[in-house]
Amino acid sequence: MKYSLHFLLILCAVEGYRGQRPYQCGARPCSPEFNPVCGWKLSEEGETIDKMFPNVCVMGEENDCNENDSHHWILYDTCPSQIAMDKESLKVKYQKENEKDEEDFRKWLDDLVE
């Protein structure tokens, strides 16, 4: 089913006002480390890895990177650049900066996801 871009932009604006947080149409990468359409990317190695946190779309489905990304609706706050790395790297970084243990890290990570 094909929709015009004008129709999609209007629909996106309407859908954005329905939720608690705003949506954006045609999201672009928020940083070199994170692509909100296709997932996490580690810029040093240049390889794409599994997303720690999935994108949240209006339809509640994962984005398909083979689709036209201008038709994807993504929450504005699904691009936290401070966690654009794999979980183990994040854990090491957190523990080094905060001198905390595993339990503190899990709580911090849970709070970050919410």
Beta strands, then each sheet from edge to edge (+ up, - down):
strand 1: 23-25
strand 2: 34-35
strand 3: 39-42
strand 4: 47-49
strand 5: 73-75
sheet 1: 1+ 5-
sheet 2: 2+ 3- 4+
end
